[in-house]
């Protein structure tokens, strides 16, 4: 009995998270500026190239 209730609660929680992720993804794609419109700061780029 408890196993079934936990499984259903987990399923509802997963559905809630998936719906939110899809919603945010659609909003990011539809936005005018775009989530990837900004460039990385130079300090980040130098750290990514050097690996430190």
N, C-alpha and C positions, 0 to 999 in steps of 0.2 A: 504494500500500500504506500509506504513512505517513498519507495523507489519510484513509483509511478508519478507521484506528486512532484518529486524532485526533477524527474525527467521532463515533465510538462513545464515546470517553472524555468528550467534551463532552455527549453525550446522557445518559450515566450521571450526570454531575455535575449537569446540569439537572434530571434526575429526582429526585436526592437533595435539591436545593434546593427544588423544588416540593413534595415530600413533607413536608419540614420546615416550609415556610410554611403548608401546609394544616393540619398537626398543631398548630402554634402558634395559628393562627386558630381552630380548633375549641376549643382549651383556653381562649382568651380569651373566646369566646362562652359556653362552659359554666361559667365560673368564677362563684362566688356573688357576689363583690364587683364583678366586671366591670372591664374595663380602663379604661372611661370613667367609673367611679363617682367618681373623685377630680376635684375642680375645679382649674382652673389657679390658681396663686398670683396675688395681686393685681398683683405687679410684672410678671408676664408679660402679664396682661390690659392693663395700661396701655401696655406696649410694642407690643402688637398693634394697639391703637387709634390710637396716634400714628404707628406705622410706623417707629420708631427703635429 
